[in-house]
Every structure is written in structure tokens, then in C-alpha cells.
């Protein structure tokens, strides 16, 4: 990346004035390497406080307490057979304990940090635009608040009320585009309008910024590998990584895990109501956080083994089963362990979707107790209380009979429908589908597109992180903040 020295000096001065130390990606991956002075000061900072020190909490390894916590080995849930109905071990990686309550703040940092330390973004005069379907723009707005610059959050008007309220509270400029979760093109159209009319804005598009996938490759992939090595019994194998595609950042963890476990299956998940990868289809859906209708530029489709589509009604119904008193009581009667029931609110709508997809994957491949599957839980039910209220208003009070029906239909009844194993040419076809979004609409070239099919291209992208860390270290030295 070219360095703009003039802008870089202003950015250094801004961070010096605000006492900002930019963490390296290596420190976020292994918080044991964070300086003790910073760890001590974090003892007085809340997990979700808008404080520059919380940049060091953009990691999977935060102690799950609201104030004064340190670091741990990661936060995860193991879903037992009493809930899943399969003997395979399904592990959910918990995203709630990031600043903002979602791991998407990591993707935001991955996109912003390289530009910040090279002078490609000027926080003293420019605004950062975060096109998103919810959590990514919240993460970007958090980063901007620390830097004292304005965030412009673009997200569909149909997203949950909590997202809009939080963005307004942190001082972001909010632009609501038409439609729901899957209306991503409308977001892109707004970005082009901003490029034409607002020269003071810099766009950080998670769907095409490799900083998003690079962050997940190293940090999400890395922590999964560590957890697997810690919990795996004799003969256990890391069998699958199951992730909703969304912006295709999180699924990049599968690229890393493949380097360690060549027989791993990487499963891309989407909404049945918008089966873009499953059937080259389209439509609207209600699984917030996994926008569709196109293949993101940063999705390494060549590394995807299977596509799994999940019904949005199933996700919302299970969200209610997991969080209503009658539903939780019924789960207890089905011998679901009490400690797991207490953790079910750690799943947001997309987390429920990923859990269903992991169960479908285990059933499809006839996995047994030696098989371990991992799936990310992007956020928690905290961001969807308004959705629960809407469901209560639409469907009435939740009772034991309703819980029994939902448990039988949407958990015990999970089958192997709406799955598509991908051959080489299936993957190439999905890769070619990028043409219609990125070449025809977003001004990429066919040469750029062809490069994405080269496995060496991705290796080069993921290796950038080491150069970025050197740039961050130099930046911090110039700022003189510790």
C-alpha cells in the first residue's frame, strides 16, 4: 500500500492527541503479547465502552464480564446431542463479548487499520462510510468514535430497531436504504452516489475489502484451531466449518483451517428465501446479518465445499424457543443441560441459522462423535429484543404446547434438504456469478475477476497482515503513545 506522508502525519497527531495506540493484528490474535501497562488500564474500562483502550479488545479472547475483564482462551458453546439430535460435537464461537457486542467490529478494524497507518484515510477531514446490513457499520462507527471522526452508516431500513438506535447514540450519520437484509445492491447504489457527490467520504466496503477476510483468516481461524486442539479427544477430527456467507469475511476462517486440516469441509450458509448460491436465486429474508443476492468479491468460492440454505421462519421460531420462559422450561424437560439453556441467549438470529446449518451438515455427512464442527455466533439476542416483541405481538403468548411443536418441527425435524455439494465446475460457476455484480455494476475488470480464481492470489492476500503489523508498529512509535 502506498503511503501518503502528508495525511499520515495528521493521523499520527490525531492519535497522539487522543491517546490512541493501534493494536497489531498479532496482539489481537494473542492478547498475551499486549503490554502489561495497557492490560492494567483495561481493568477500569467496560467491555462496551467507547474508549481507545477497547481497540485491544477486538479479539475473540475477552473475559466475558462487563467491566474490568482481562483476556482468556476464547468463548465458545458446545451444543450437546440433547439439543442437536446428532452425535457430532458442534461448537459455537461466541461473538457477544466484543466491543459493540458483535465480532463484526473485527472486520471493521481489518478494513480501517491498514488505511489509517498508511495515510489512505484522514480522520481529521474525511468521513468513513460503512455499507452494511447492520453489525459491520456498528463496528465502523465504534472505530470512528474513538478517532473523533464521523461515521456514515448505510444499512437497509428493515433492520432491527436496536441497530439504528445504537448508531444514532454514538453520533453516526445514518442512511437507511430501501428493503431488507438481502437488498445489498441498494446499498451499493448509495455508495456510488456518495462517491459522486461527497468527496470528503472514504468508503469501506466489507463485501470487497480484503481486510475483512484477512482479519477472519488469522484471528477467527486461529482461535478455532486453538480451541479444537484444547478440547479434542483422541481420534477427534475437525470435520467442518459452517458459516453464513454475509460479506464473506467470516467464512475466510475456513481458508486458514483448510491449511491445518485438509479434509475439512467448508459450508456456506444462506437464507432459503434468498438462495443465491443454492439456486442462483433471489428474494427477501429476515436473517439479519447475512446479506445476499450476490457473491461478495472477497468470497474464495473455490474453497467452499457445500451450500446450505436455512428457512428464516425456522430461525425466528427457534430464537423464540431459546428465549421465552416456556420454551426454556420445555428444553429442560427434554434433558437439555441447564447450563446450556442459560447460554442460548448468546445466539442472535444468524447464530441460530448457523447452528441449524451445522446440524444439517452433520446429518448429511453422517458424522459421529469423533467429528467436531465449528460455527460462528456473530451476535446475541440483545440486538433482537424488538424482534421478540414483534413475534409476541404477531403470534401471542408462548406456552409449553407451542414450544413442543417448535422443538419437534424445527429441531428434531431438521433434515438434509436444501443442501448442495459443490463440484469443481459448480464452484467455478458461482465464481463466474461475481461478474454480474462486480464487473457490470461495480467497475471491476475481467482480469481482476480471473485473478480471484488463482489459489496463489489468496495466499498473497492473507500474508499481507505481517506487513500491516510492521506499519502499525512504526505508526505507534511516531505517535509516541503507550
C-alpha positions as CSV (number, residue, x, y, z in Angstrom):
1,X,0.0,0.0,0.0
2,X,1.3,3.4,-0.9
3,X,2.0,5.8,2.0
4,X,0.6,9.3,1.9
5,X,3.0,11.0,4.2
6,X,1.1,14.3,4.5
7,X,-2.1,12.6,5.6
8,X,-0.2,10.1,7.8
9,X,1.4,12.9,9.8
10,X,-2.1,14.4,10.6
11,X,-3.3,10.9,11.6
12,X,-0.4,10.4,13.9
13,X,-1.1,13.8,15.5
14,X,-4.8,12.9,16.0
15,X,-3.9,9.6,17.7
16,X,-1.3,11.4,19.9
17,X,-3.9,13.9,21.0
18,X,-6.5,11.3,21.8
19,X,-4.1,8.8,23.4
20,X,-4.8,6.1,20.8
21,X,-2.5,3.1,20.5
22,X,-3.3,1.0,17.5
23,X,-3.0,-2.8,18.3
24,X,-1.3,-5.1,15.9
25,X,-3.1,-8.0,14.5
26,X,-0.7,-10.3,16.3
27,X,-1.7,-8.7,19.6
28,X,-5.4,-9.2,18.9
29,X,-4.7,-12.8,18.0
30,X,-2.6,-13.4,21.1
31,X,-3.5,-10.9,23.9
32,X,-0.7,-12.3,26.0
33,X,1.6,-10.1,23.9
34,X,-0.3,-6.9,24.8
35,X,1.9,-4.7,27.0
36,X,1.1,-5.0,30.7
37,X,0.6,-1.3,31.0
38,X,-2.4,-1.5,28.7
39,X,-3.8,-4.6,30.4
40,X,-3.7,-2.8,33.7
41,X,-5.5,0.2,32.4
42,X,-8.2,-2.0,30.8
43,X,-9.1,-3.1,34.3
44,X,-11.1,0.2,34.6
45,X,-12.8,0.1,31.2
46,X,-16.1,-1.5,30.4
47,X,-16.2,-4.1,27.7
48,X,-18.6,-2.0,25.5
49,X,-17.2,1.5,26.5
50,X,-16.2,3.8,23.7
51,X,-12.7,4.0,24.9
52,X,-9.5,3.8,22.8
53,X,-8.2,1.0,25.0
54,X,-11.0,-1.2,23.8
55,X,-9.3,-1.4,20.4
56,X,-7.2,-4.1,22.2
57,X,-10.5,-6.0,22.9
58,X,-11.2,-6.5,19.2
59,X,-10.4,-10.2,19.9
60,X,-12.2,-13.5,20.4
61,X,-10.4,-13.8,23.8
62,X,-12.1,-11.3,26.1
63,X,-13.1,-12.3,29.5
64,X,-16.9,-12.4,29.4
65,X,-17.6,-9.8,32.1
66,X,-19.0,-6.3,31.5
67,X,-16.3,-4.2,33.3
68,X,-12.6,-4.7,34.1
69,X,-12.1,-8.0,32.5
70,X,-8.9,-9.4,31.1
71,X,-8.3,-12.0,28.5
72,X,-8.9,-15.7,28.2
73,X,-8.6,-18.5,25.7
74,X,-11.8,-17.7,23.8
75,X,-15.5,-18.0,24.4
76,X,-17.5,-20.9,23.0
77,X,-20.5,-23.1,23.5
78,X,-20.7,-26.8,22.8
79,X,-24.2,-27.9,21.8
80,X,-25.0,-31.4,23.1
81,X,-27.0,-34.2,21.3
82,X,-30.0,-33.5,23.6
83,X,-30.4,-30.2,21.7
84,X,-28.9,-31.0,18.2
85,X,-30.1,-34.6,17.8
86,X,-26.7,-35.6,16.3
87,X,-23.7,-37.3,18.0
88,X,-21.2,-34.9,16.3
89,X,-19.7,-32.2,18.5
90,X,-21.0,-28.8,17.4
91,X,-19.1,-25.8,18.8
92,X,-20.4,-22.2,18.6
93,X,-17.8,-19.4,18.7
94,X,-19.4,-16.6,20.8
95,X,-19.3,-13.1,19.3
96,X,-21.1,-11.1,22.0
97,X,-18.0,-10.3,24.0
98,X,-16.5,-7.9,21.5
99,X,-16.9,-4.2,21.8
100,X,-20.4,-3.4,20.2
101,X,-21.5,-7.0,21.1
102,X,-20.5,-8.5,17.7
103,X,-17.4,-9.8,16.1
104,X,-18.1,-7.5,13.1
105,X,-16.0,-4.8,14.8
106,X,-13.1,-7.0,13.9
107,X,-13.9,-6.8,10.3
108,X,-14.2,-3.1,10.6
109,X,-10.8,-2.8,12.2
110,X,-9.3,-5.1,9.5
111,X,-10.5,-2.7,6.8
112,X,-9.6,0.6,8.6
113,X,-6.3,-0.1,10.2
114,X,-4.2,-0.6,7.0
115,X,-5.6,2.6,5.5
116,X,-5.1,4.5,8.8
117,X,-1.4,3.7,9.2
118,X,-0.6,4.4,5.5
119,X,-2.3,7.7,5.3
120,X,-5.1,6.4,3.0
121,X,-7.7,7.8,5.4
122,X,-7.6,11.2,7.1
123,X,-9.7,11.2,10.3
124,X,-9.1,15.0,10.6
125,X,-11.0,15.8,7.4
126,X,-12.7,12.7,6.0
127,X,-15.8,10.7,6.9
128,X,-15.7,6.9,6.9
129,X,-18.6,5.2,5.1
130,X,-19.6,1.8,6.2
131,X,-22.0,0.0,3.9
132,X,-23.6,-2.8,5.9
133,X,-26.6,-4.9,6.8
134,X,-26.1,-3.9,10.5
135,X,-23.2,-5.0,12.6
136,X,-20.4,-4.0,10.3
137,X,-21.4,-0.4,10.3
138,X,-21.8,-0.5,14.1
139,X,-18.2,-1.7,14.3
140,X,-17.0,1.0,11.9
141,X,-18.9,3.7,13.9
142,X,-17.2,2.5,17.1
143,X,-13.8,2.9,15.5
144,X,-14.7,6.3,14.2
145,X,-15.9,7.5,17.6
146,X,-12.5,6.6,19.0
147,X,-10.8,8.6,16.3
148,X,-13.0,11.6,16.7
149,X,-14.3,11.4,13.1
150,X,-17.7,11.0,11.6
151,X,-19.0,7.6,10.6
152,X,-21.6,7.3,7.8
153,X,-23.6,4.1,8.3
154,X,-25.5,2.7,5.4
155,X,-28.0,-0.1,6.1
156,X,-31.4,-1.4,4.9
157,X,-34.4,0.3,6.5
158,X,-35.8,-3.1,7.5
159,X,-33.1,-3.9,10.0
160,X,-33.8,-4.2,13.8
161,X,-34.6,-1.0,15.7
162,X,-31.6,-1.7,18.1
163,X,-29.1,-1.1,15.3
164,X,-30.5,2.3,14.4
165,X,-30.8,3.5,18.0
166,X,-27.2,2.5,18.8
167,X,-25.8,4.2,15.7
168,X,-27.6,7.4,16.5
169,X,-26.4,7.3,20.1
170,X,-22.8,7.1,19.0
171,X,-23.1,10.1,16.7
172,X,-23.0,8.3,13.3
173,X,-24.8,9.7,10.3
174,X,-27.3,7.0,9.4
175,X,-28.6,6.4,5.8
176,X,-31.4,3.9,5.6
177,X,-31.7,2.3,2.1
178,X,-34.8,0.6,0.8
179,X,-35.6,-3.0,1.6
180,X,-34.5,-5.7,4.0
181,X,-31.5,-7.9,4.7
182,X,-30.9,-9.0,1.1
183,X,-31.2,-5.6,-0.5
184,X,-27.4,-5.1,-0.9
185,X,-27.5,-3.6,-4.4
186,X,-29.4,-0.6,-3.0
187,X,-26.5,-0.1,-0.5
188,X,-24.0,-0.2,-3.4
189,X,-26.1,2.3,-5.3
190,X,-25.9,4.7,-2.3
191,X,-22.2,4.3,-2.2
192,X,-21.8,5.3,-5.8
193,X,-24.0,8.4,-5.1
194,X,-21.7,9.3,-2.2
195,X,-18.6,8.9,-4.4
196,X,-20.0,11.3,-6.9
197,X,-21.3,13.9,-4.5
198,X,-19.3,13.8,-1.3
199,X,-15.5,13.9,-2.0
200,X,-14.8,14.1,1.8
201,X,-16.0,10.5,2.2
202,X,-14.0,7.2,2.1
203,X,-15.9,4.0,1.6
204,X,-15.0,0.9,3.5
205,X,-17.0,-1.8,1.7
206,X,-16.8,-5.0,3.7
207,X,-18.0,-7.0,0.7
208,X,-14.9,-6.2,-1.3
209,X,-12.3,-5.1,1.3
210,X,-9.8,-7.9,1.8
211,X,-9.0,-6.6,5.3
212,X,-12.3,-8.1,6.3
213,X,-11.4,-11.7,5.2
214,X,-7.7,-11.3,6.3
215,X,-8.8,-10.5,9.9
216,X,-11.0,-13.6,10.0
217,X,-8.5,-15.8,8.3
218,X,-5.9,-15.2,11.0
219,X,-8.0,-14.4,14.1
220,X,-11.2,-16.4,13.7
221,X,-9.4,-19.3,12.0
222,X,-6.6,-19.1,14.6
223,X,-8.8,-19.2,17.7
224,X,-10.8,-22.1,16.2
225,X,-7.6,-24.1,15.7
226,X,-6.6,-23.3,19.3
227,X,-10.0,-24.3,20.8
228,X,-10.0,-27.5,18.8
229,X,-6.6,-28.5,20.0
230,X,-7.7,-27.8,23.6
231,X,-11.0,-29.8,23.5
232,X,-10.3,-32.5,21.0
233,X,-10.3,-36.1,22.4
234,X,-8.3,-39.0,21.0
235,X,-9.4,-39.6,17.4
236,X,-11.4,-36.4,17.1
237,X,-11.2,-34.6,13.8
238,X,-12.0,-31.1,12.7
239,X,-14.7,-32.1,10.3
240,X,-16.4,-28.9,9.2
241,X,-16.5,-25.1,9.4
242,X,-20.1,-23.8,8.9
243,X,-20.6,-20.1,8.3
244,X,-23.2,-17.8,6.8
245,X,-21.7,-16.0,3.8
246,X,-22.8,-12.4,4.6
247,X,-19.9,-10.3,3.4
248,X,-17.8,-13.4,3.1
249,X,-15.3,-12.3,5.8
250,X,-16.1,-14.8,8.4
251,X,-16.1,-17.8,6.1
252,X,-12.4,-16.9,5.3
253,X,-11.6,-18.7,8.6
254,X,-12.2,-21.9,6.6
255,X,-9.3,-21.0,4.3
256,X,-7.0,-21.0,7.2
257,X,-8.4,-24.1,8.8
258,X,-8.0,-25.9,5.5
259,X,-4.2,-25.3,5.7
260,X,-4.2,-27.2,9.0
261,X,-6.9,-29.8,8.3
262,X,-7.0,-30.6,4.6
263,X,-10.1,-32.9,4.9
264,X,-12.2,-30.1,6.5
265,X,-15.5,-29.2,4.8
266,X,-16.3,-25.5,4.4
267,X,-20.0,-24.9,4.3
268,X,-21.5,-21.6,3.1
269,X,-24.9,-20.8,4.6
270,X,-27.6,-18.5,3.3
271,X,-31.4,-17.9,3.7
272,X,-33.7,-20.3,1.9
273,X,-35.8,-17.3,0.9
274,X,-32.8,-15.9,-1.0
275,X,-31.0,-18.9,-2.4
276,X,-28.3,-17.1,-4.4
277,X,-25.6,-19.8,-4.0
278,X,-28.1,-22.7,-3.8
279,X,-30.1,-21.9,-7.0
280,X,-28.7,-18.6,-8.3
281,X,-31.9,-17.3,-6.8
282,X,-33.1,-14.1,-5.1
283,X,-35.6,-12.8,-2.6
284,X,-36.1,-11.1,0.7
285,X,-35.5,-12.7,4.1
286,X,-35.3,-12.0,7.8
287,X,-32.0,-13.5,9.0
288,X,-30.3,-10.2,9.8
289,X,-26.5,-10.1,9.2
290,X,-26.2,-12.4,6.1
291,X,-27.0,-10.1,3.1
292,X,-27.5,-11.9,-0.2
293,X,-28.4,-11.6,-3.9
294,X,-24.8,-11.6,-5.0
295,X,-21.4,-13.3,-4.4
296,X,-19.1,-11.0,-2.4
297,X,-15.8,-10.1,-4.1
298,X,-13.8,-11.5,-1.2
299,X,-15.5,-14.9,-1.1
300,X,-13.0,-17.5,-2.1
301,X,-15.7,-19.7,-3.7
302,X,-13.0,-22.2,-4.8
303,X,-12.6,-23.2,-1.2
304,X,-16.3,-23.8,-0.5
305,X,-17.5,-27.4,-0.4
306,X,-21.2,-27.2,0.2
307,X,-24.0,-24.6,0.3
308,X,-26.7,-24.9,2.9
309,X,-30.0,-22.9,2.9
310,X,-32.0,-22.3,6.1
311,X,-35.6,-21.1,6.4
312,X,-35.8,-17.7,8.1
313,X,-39.1,-18.8,9.8
314,X,-37.1,-21.6,11.5
315,X,-34.5,-19.2,12.8
316,X,-37.0,-16.7,14.2
317,X,-39.1,-19.5,15.8
318,X,-36.0,-21.1,17.4
319,X,-34.9,-17.7,18.6
320,X,-38.2,-17.5,20.5
321,X,-37.9,-21.1,21.8
322,X,-34.5,-20.3,23.1
323,X,-35.5,-17.1,24.9
324,X,-39.1,-17.4,26.1
325,X,-39.6,-18.8,29.6
326,X,-42.0,-21.6,28.4
327,X,-39.5,-22.6,25.7
328,X,-36.6,-22.8,28.0
329,X,-38.6,-24.8,30.5
330,X,-39.6,-27.2,27.8
331,X,-36.0,-27.6,26.8
332,X,-35.2,-28.5,30.3
333,X,-37.8,-31.3,30.2
334,X,-36.0,-32.7,27.1
335,X,-32.9,-33.1,29.2
336,X,-31.1,-30.2,27.6
337,X,-28.5,-29.3,30.2
338,X,-29.4,-26.3,32.4
339,X,-26.0,-24.6,31.8
340,X,-26.6,-24.7,28.0
341,X,-30.1,-23.3,28.3
342,X,-28.6,-20.3,30.2
343,X,-26.2,-19.7,27.3
344,X,-28.8,-19.8,24.5
345,X,-29.4,-16.0,24.6
346,X,-25.8,-15.8,23.2
347,X,-27.3,-16.7,19.8
348,X,-28.7,-14.0,17.6
349,X,-30.7,-14.7,14.5
350,X,-27.8,-15.6,12.3
351,X,-26.3,-17.6,15.1
352,X,-29.4,-19.8,15.2
353,X,-29.1,-20.0,11.4
354,X,-25.5,-21.3,11.7
355,X,-26.5,-23.8,14.3
356,X,-29.3,-25.2,12.2
357,X,-26.9,-25.4,9.2
358,X,-24.3,-27.2,11.3
359,X,-26.9,-29.8,12.4
360,X,-27.9,-30.3,8.7
361,X,-24.2,-30.7,7.8
362,X,-23.6,-33.3,10.5
363,X,-26.7,-35.3,9.3
364,X,-25.8,-35.0,5.6
365,X,-22.3,-36.3,6.1
366,X,-23.4,-38.9,8.7
367,X,-20.9,-37.5,11.2
368,X,-20.3,-39.3,14.5
369,X,-18.9,-38.5,17.9
370,X,-15.4,-38.2,16.6
371,X,-16.4,-35.3,14.3
372,X,-16.1,-31.7,15.5
373,X,-17.9,-28.8,13.7
374,X,-17.3,-25.1,14.4
375,X,-19.7,-22.3,13.6
376,X,-19.6,-18.5,14.5
377,X,-22.3,-16.9,16.6
378,X,-21.9,-13.3,15.3
379,X,-24.0,-11.6,17.9
380,X,-26.6,-12.2,20.7
381,X,-30.3,-11.8,21.3
382,X,-29.5,-8.5,22.9
383,X,-29.7,-6.9,19.5
384,X,-33.1,-8.5,18.7
385,X,-35.3,-7.8,21.7
386,X,-37.5,-5.7,19.4
387,X,-37.9,-8.8,17.1
388,X,-39.0,-10.9,20.0
389,X,-41.6,-8.3,20.9
390,X,-42.9,-8.3,17.3
391,X,-43.2,-12.1,17.4
392,X,-45.1,-11.9,20.6
393,X,-47.5,-9.3,19.1
394,X,-48.0,-11.4,16.0
395,X,-48.3,-14.8,17.5
396,X,-49.4,-14.3,21.1
397,X,-48.1,-15.7,24.3
398,X,-45.7,-18.6,24.2
399,X,-46.7,-21.7,26.1
400,X,-45.5,-25.3,26.5
401,X,-47.6,-26.7,23.7
402,X,-46.2,-24.2,21.3
403,X,-42.7,-24.9,22.5
404,X,-43.3,-28.7,21.9
405,X,-44.4,-28.1,18.4
406,X,-41.4,-25.8,17.6
407,X,-39.0,-28.3,19.2
408,X,-40.4,-31.1,17.1
409,X,-40.6,-29.3,13.8
410,X,-37.6,-27.0,13.9
411,X,-35.0,-29.0,15.9
412,X,-35.9,-32.7,15.9
413,X,-37.2,-32.3,12.3
414,X,-34.0,-30.9,10.9
415,X,-33.2,-32.8,7.7
416,X,-30.8,-32.8,4.8
417,X,-32.9,-30.7,2.4
418,X,-31.7,-27.6,0.7
419,X,-28.1,-28.7,0.6
420,X,-25.8,-28.6,-2.5
421,X,-22.4,-30.2,-2.6
422,X,-20.2,-28.3,-5.0
423,X,-18.1,-29.9,-7.7
424,X,-15.2,-28.1,-9.3
425,X,-17.4,-26.7,-12.0
426,X,-20.2,-25.7,-9.5
427,X,-17.6,-23.6,-7.7
428,X,-16.4,-22.1,-11.0
429,X,-20.0,-21.2,-11.9
430,X,-20.5,-19.4,-8.6
431,X,-17.2,-17.6,-9.1
432,X,-18.4,-16.5,-12.5
433,X,-21.6,-15.2,-10.9
434,X,-19.4,-12.4,-9.5
435,X,-19.2,-11.0,-13.0
436,X,-22.7,-9.6,-13.0
437,X,-22.2,-7.6,-9.7
438,X,-18.6,-6.7,-9.8
439,X,-17.7,-6.2,-13.4
440,X,-21.0,-5.0,-14.8
441,X,-22.0,-2.9,-11.8
442,X,-19.0,-2.1,-9.6
443,X,-16.3,-1.3,-12.2
444,X,-14.0,-4.3,-11.6
445,X,-12.3,-5.8,-14.7
446,X,-12.5,-9.3,-16.1
447,X,-8.7,-9.6,-15.4
448,X,-9.4,-8.8,-11.7
449,X,-12.1,-11.5,-11.6
450,X,-9.8,-14.1,-13.2
451,X,-7.2,-13.4,-10.6
452,X,-9.6,-14.4,-7.9
453,X,-9.7,-18.0,-9.3
454,X,-6.0,-18.4,-8.7
455,X,-5.2,-20.0,-5.3
456,X,-1.9,-18.1,-5.1
457,X,-3.8,-14.9,-5.2
458,X,-5.4,-15.7,-1.8
459,X,-2.2,-16.8,-0.2
460,X,-0.7,-13.4,-1.2
461,X,-3.7,-11.6,0.3
462,X,-3.7,-13.4,3.6
463,X,0.1,-12.8,4.0
464,X,-0.3,-9.0,3.9
465,X,-1.1,-9.0,7.6
466,X,2.6,-9.3,8.6
467,X,3.4,-6.1,6.6
468,X,0.5,-4.3,8.2
469,X,1.8,-5.1,11.7
470,X,5.1,-3.6,10.8
471,X,3.3,-0.4,9.6
472,X,1.3,-0.3,12.8
473,X,4.4,-0.6,15.0
474,X,6.0,2.2,13.1
475,X,2.9,4.3,13.4
476,X,2.7,3.8,17.2
477,X,6.4,4.8,17.5
478,X,5.7,8.0,15.7
479,X,2.7,8.8,17.8
480,X,4.6,8.2,21.0
481,X,1.6,6.9,22.9
482,X,1.9,3.9,25.2
